[in-house]
Amino acid sequence: MTYSEAVTYLYNSRPPFHQVGAAAYKPGLENTLRLMAHVGNPHEKLRAIHVAGTNGKGSTSHLIAAALQASGLKVGLFTSPHLVSLTERIRINGKPIDEEEVAAWVTKHQAFLDELQPSFFETMTAMGFDYFVREEVNVAVVETGLGGRLDSTNVLTPILSVITNIGMDHMEFLGNTLQKIAREKAGIMKPGVPCVIGESHPQTMNVFLDKAQECGILGEGLETTDCKIWFADQCGYLRRCRLREAPECELKGIYQEHNVQTAYVALRAISNFKFQISNSAIREGFAHVVSLTGLRGRWETLCERPLTICDIGHNSHGLQYVAQQLKAMVHPQVWIVFGMVNDKDTDVVMRLLPRGDKYHYIFTTPDTQRARSAQEMLEISIQQSVFSNQPIAIDDPIEAIRYAQQHASDEDAIFIGGSNYLVSNALPLFAH
């Protein structure tokens, strides 16, 4: 089986969530455990840091991985979704898994996959964990796919759990209140395993404290080596460290301030009991996180003239920060190519986006079955009457981007976002 055939097999036999949404979601761990047993139970052999959260878990995972790499460790990194190639989901020290490795793994296990019929994500989880064990990584940073308690990655017993934040997303699976969603995310907390909570919130604080009590990890924070639960936004940069300000970070979105804080506290926490991670390694990792790990799509500059930015923020919790940065742009005109999928809070997002004479919206349809059409986006904007200039709808995302490029001057700015999938469509246009 070639790599192309393996990808076609994975997509056709088990369509991934990023293509079909709810139809791909298989809650529960039974399939994953059977698949793990088939490949030698790699989840029992991995030393892992497990990261969940509504937003920021990808950036936080990459920041942690980059600092661990800068410390000289061999670091596995498992994330989702991918933007261009599914090999991006499984990396070691920033290098994606080889296409030949994917083809060989699928070929070897095809008969069992046909019998078990696991989801795409369950299959990728098993492939990633097996690869990390065979390659003898020192530590793996593992991002959950969706939720936490019933996520395939939750077969792990990690050395540290990290929950970045809680927001209203994937409510059809996780619940329609912050408390319910927090309970699902808190499902990655394990007895005796330290946990870092990135952002405390009055509606979710007790959920985490109750789970910490159940897991026996309540404590006072970074002062001792005992197992603890820490709220990163309450620790600050001054506690048990020499850093007097946030480390410089290669990621420039303003929302990264939260992710940097969370990653930093997580790294200080594991320095207490597993690895010695120096402040200089943290600075090195954060300052070069993109080059070290290959992270893409986080307030990323694609072109200098006109300045062209993309960002994968895709719900109101994440896009509120994107909207703040768009409002802060000083360019004469800002052309916004925007698309979303149909299970996101589009009405709320529309009200967050900046308005004014300099903002020009081109709504488009990201290349996924889950996309909300450009025309739907346009109709919602008209109903809300939120934009000064009349938005337009261009269904094809490439044509929409080309339209913005044709109308923007060198002094203007272009923003591409609203969905992972729209960023995925855009990246090949700017490949160097």
Secondary structure as UniProt FT lines:
FT   HELIX           3..13
FT   HELIX           17..20
FT   HELIX           21..24
FT   HELIX           30..38
FT   TURN            39..40
FT   HELIX           42..44
FT   STRAND          48..52
FT   HELIX           57..70
FT   TURN            71..72
FT   STRAND          75..78
FT   HELIX           86..89
FT   STRAND          90..92
FT   TURN            93..94
FT   STRAND          95..96
FT   HELIX           99..116
FT   HELIX           120..134
FT   TURN            135..136
FT   STRAND          139..143
FT   TURN            149..150
FT   HELIX           152..155
FT   STRAND          160..163
FT   HELIX           171..174
FT   HELIX           178..185
FT   HELIX           186..188
FT   TURN            191..192
FT   STRAND          195..197
FT   TURN            202..204
FT   HELIX           205..215
FT   TURN            222..223
FT   STRAND          229..231
FT   HELIX           232..235
FT   TURN            239..240
FT   TURN            254..255
FT   HELIX           256..271
FT   TURN            272..274
FT   HELIX           279..287
FT   HELIX           289..293
FT   STRAND          300..304
FT   TURN            305..306
FT   STRAND          307..311
FT   HELIX           316..327
FT   STRAND          334..338
FT   TURN            342..343
FT   HELIX           346..352
FT   TURN            357..358
FT   STRAND          359..363
FT   TURN            369..370
FT   HELIX           374..384
FT   STRAND          392..393
FT   HELIX           397..407
FT   TURN            410..411
FT   STRAND          413..417
FT   HELIX           420..426
FT   HELIX           427..430
//
